[in-house]
């Protein structure tokens, strides 16, 4: 599972782990890890495109969504 977002300076992405993660999901996380990739970074732009790939047991959330609740 993956998510691609644009982030400006000072903005963040949070990776949340399910507290009820099963042993199999934890094994998958340890085996496959989490991949974070930057793309489309240009000197004329003030943001970066970030792709985060993680197992389904990891929730990928834009920081401002957590602060809004």
C-alpha positions in Angstrom: 0.0 0.0 0.0 1.3 3.4 -0.8 0.5 7.1 -0.7 1.9 10.0 -2.7 1.5 13.5 -1.4 3.0 17.0 -1.9 4.7 18.5 1.2 5.9 22.0 1.7 8.6 23.0 4.1 7.4 22.4 7.7 4.7 20.0 6.7 4.9 16.4 7.8 3.7 12.8 7.3 3.0 10.5 10.2 3.3 6.7 10.2 1.0 5.1 12.7 1.3 1.5 13.7 -1.8 -0.5 14.7 -1.5 -1.4 18.4 -3.3 -4.6 17.6 -0.8 -5.7 14.9 -0.6 -9.4 14.6 2.7 -11.3 14.7 2.3 -12.0 10.9 1.9 -8.2 10.2 4.9 -7.4 12.4 6.9 -10.0 10.5 5.9 -8.4 7.2 6.9 -4.9 8.5 10.3 -6.2 9.6 10.8 -8.1 6.4 9.6 -5.5 3.9 10.2 -2.3 5.9 8.9 1.1 4.8 10.0 2.9 1.7 10.0 6.7 1.4 10.8 8.2 -2.1 11.1 11.8 -3.2 10.3 12.8 -6.7 9.5 15.9 -8.8 11.8 18.2 -6.8 12.6 21.2 -8.9 14.5 24.4 -7.8 11.5 26.5 -9.0 9.0 24.6 -6.8 8.6 25.0 -3.1 7.3 21.5 -2.5 8.4 17.9 -3.0 6.4 14.9 -4.0 6.8 12.1 -1.4 5.7 8.5 -1.8 5.5 6.3 1.2 5.1 2.5 0.7 4.3 0.5 3.8 2.4 -2.7 4.8 -1.4 -2.3 5.3 -0.9 -2.5 9.1 0.8 1.0 8.9 -1.4 4.0 8.5 0.1 6.9 6.5 -1.4 10.2 7.5 -0.7 13.8 6.6 0.2 15.6 9.8 -2.5 18.3 9.4 -5.2 15.7 9.5 -4.1 14.5 12.9 -4.0 18.1 14.3 -7.5 18.8 12.9 -9.1 16.2 15.3 
